[in-house]
Amino acid sequence: MIIEPRIRGFICLTAHPEGCAQNVKNQIEYVKSKGKINGPKRVLVIGASTGFGLASRIASAFGNQASTIGVFFEKEPSEGKTATPGWYNSAAFENEATAAGLYAKSINGDAFSNEIKEQTINLIKQDLGQVDLVIYSLASPVRKDPKTDILYRSTLKPIGQKFTDKTVDFHTGKVSEVSIEPANEEEIANTVKVMGGEDWAMWINDMKQAGVLADGVLTLAYSYIGPEVTEPVYRKGTIGQAKDHLEATAFEITNSLESINGKAYVSVNKALVTQASSAIPVIPLYISLLYKTMKEKGLHEGCIEQMQRLFQDRLYSGKEIPTDDKNRIRIDDWEMRSDVQEKVKELWAIANTDNLDKIGDLAGYKNDFLNLFGFGFEGVNYKADTNEVVAVLSIKI
């Protein structure tokens, strides 16, 4: 079938398998071009099919020839209907890893469930024995608590008072004002339940009890802080409460891993175009202005550049892992540079529909959004007939 992007709001309803494969290949080539990473040899990535999770898996495998297991929850294709992009990304990754002689297996299912945790642990025991690195990179709007079977939903809201500021429709470029009512206590608690650190701790606890964590194991989750302009709806909003919980959980996990010399960290990453960030008012406008500024300064990074730098310069540099006063790894350091933030703040004050094309990088935002779904890549013939039914060698124990 000929596959074209069908966009509804901040979601694209189609994905292009060859475009997704090209995306994976581009990331692999970037990692290989930067030289060897003296990192882990056995890696589990929970949330491995898109974004930072996928980039972490690529950096591990092609930066250090690591064996990788990826866990994700993606919709497979059927005749006449495309899969989710993460499905095609994972298929492409497995194909490239296999061609390079690397171990790569995947499990497709609800990572919040006890069943998927058990399957993953069994696979590690069977094939790898133990893992040296566990990346926790789940991004889901809902979570079913495996202990109670209660389904929790997260919300994107400010706390305490109504929020009003600029936003942009990144499809049309129209800058307008948006207002969001504050969250109630239940919405705050539910967001922490979905996006906080509880499930990360469950994974690590189950794996430790099963004996599949190697001595000196590292585990890493991803977070974001951002600038003052996004604070009310992000870091000081419901999501921020969940991120605070995630970051506090890192200390608890480190304490629990003391007997095997393990450590848990949270890496604070740069603002990037994702399905999640596209849904948050204010963020697309901020990213558009940020991209313009960072590209002009030669500082712009995508997911793979961020993860390659994180692995090579922070986690596995041979030196002590540098952290801030809250024990967080700051790979958002270039974004948060004072000269970058001062320029973005200046642009924010004057941004409107008429000048955004000039002062921002809305074209870059749109392109990155399409890239998420496998569209907009050079070397892919989007007018050609494409087989939408692509297999992933997912493991079911």
Buried (B, 14 or more C-beta within 10 A) or exposed (E): EEBEBEBEEBEBEBBBBBBBBBBBBBBBEBBEEBEEBEBBBBBBBBBBBBBBBBBBBBBBBBBBBBBBBBBBBBBBBEEEEBBBBBBBBBBBBBBBBEEEEBBBBBBBBBBBBEEBBEBBBBBBBEEBEBBBBBBBBBBBBEBBBBEEEEEBEBBBBBBEEEBEBBBBBBEEBEBEEBEBEBBEEEBBBBBBBBBBBBBBBBBBBBBBEBEBBBEEBBBBBBBBBBBEBBBBBBBBBBBBBBBBBBBEBBBBBBEBBEEBEBBBBBBBBBBBBBBBBBBBBBBBBBBBBBBBBBEEEEBBBBBBBBBBBBBBEBBBBEEEBEBEEEBBBBBBBBBBBEEBBEBBEEBBEEBEEEEBEEBBBBEBBBBBBBBBBBBBBEEBEBEEEBEBBBEBEBBEE
